[in-house]
């Protein structure tokens, strides 16, 4: 199993940037495709971005495409979510998640991810 801890959330103004980190421990990090999801109050958990085990494949939701960048550093066992041009609509708890080991192309379906971090709050004021 792998354990995940997110960090980097905070309170920012519209137009600002934040970088979230997801530090992994346990099983080899390069076994797992990774995803970022978010959940706003009263809403369902929403897919944000995912990345394959090598970092060569990434995929984004339409709502963040062009503003957010997912990446990973397997040597540091960390995944990142660079968020630029933030808007109040980006306010949510952000979660990183690890897909099943050796699962291939990552999925956008939250229920298929095996392991989740505790989440980090991102609040964007207008």
Residue pairs with C-beta under 8 A, 6 or more apart in sequence:
1 26
1 27
1 114
1 115
2 24
2 25
2 26
2 27
2 29
2 31
2 32
2 98
2 115
3 24
3 25
3 26
3 115
4 22
4 23
4 24
4 96
4 97
4 98
4 115
4 116
4 117
5 22
5 23
5 25
5 117
5 118
6 20
6 21
6 22
6 94
6 95
6 96
6 117
6 118
6 119
6 120
7 20
7 21
7 23
7 120
8 18
8 19
8 20
8 21
8 120
9 18
9 20
9 94
9 120
9 121
9 122
10 18
10 121
10 122
10 123
11 123
11 124
11 125
12 18
12 86
12 122
12 123
12 124
12 125
13 124
13 125
13 126
14 86
14 87
14 88
14 124
14 125
14 126
15 85
15 86
16 86
16 124
17 82
17 83
17 84
17 85
17 86
18 83
18 86
18 122
19 80
19 81
19 82
19 83
20 36
20 80
20 81
20 83
20 94
20 96
20 120
20 122
21 78
21 79
21 80
22 34
22 36
22 78
22 79
22 80
22 81
22 96
22 117
23 77
23 78
24 32
24 77
24 78
24 79
24 98
25 77
27 101
29 72
29 74
29 77
29 78
30 53
30 54
30 74
31 53
31 101
31 102
32 53
32 98
32 99
32 100
32 101
32 103
32 115
33 50
33 51
33 52
33 53
33 98
33 99
33 103
33 104
33 105
33 106
33 107
34 50
34 51
34 70
34 72
34 79
34 96
34 97
34 98
34 99
34 106
35 47
35 48
35 49
35 50
35 51
35 96
35 97
35 99
35 106
35 107
35 108
35 110
35 113
36 48
36 49
36 50
36 70
36 79
36 81
36 94
36 95
36 96
36 97
37 45
37 46
37 47
37 48
37 94
37 95
37 96
37 97
37 110
38 45
38 46
38 48
38 90
38 92
38 93
38 94
38 95
38 122
39 45
39 46
39 92
39 93
39 95
39 119
40 46
40 91
40 92
40 93
43 92
45 95
45 110
46 61
46 63
46 92
47 61
47 108
47 109
47 110
48 60
48 61
48 64
48 68
48 70
48 81
48 94
49 58
49 59
49 60
49 61
49 64
49 68
49 69
49 70
49 81
50 58
50 59
50 70
50 99
50 106
50 107
50 108
51 57
51 58
51 59
51 70
51 71
51 72
51 79
51 106
52 58
52 104
52 105
52 106
53 74
53 102
54 74
55 71
55 72
55 74
57 105
57 106
58 69
58 70
58 71
59 106
59 108
60 68
60 70
61 108
63 89
64 83
64 90
67 83
67 84
67 85
67 86
68 81
68 82
68 83
68 84
69 80
69 81
69 82
69 84
70 79
70 80
70 81
70 82
71 79
71 80
71 82
72 78
72 79
72 80
73 80
79 96
81 94
81 96
83 90
83 122
86 122
86 124
87 124
88 124
88 125
88 126
89 124
90 122
90 124
91 122
91 123
91 124
92 122
93 119
93 120
93 121
93 122
94 119
94 120
94 121
94 122
95 116
95 117
95 118
95 119
96 116
96 117
97 110
97 113
97 114
97 115
97 116
97 117
98 113
98 114
98 115
98 116
99 106
99 107
99 112
99 113
99 114
100 112
100 113
100 114
103 112
107 113
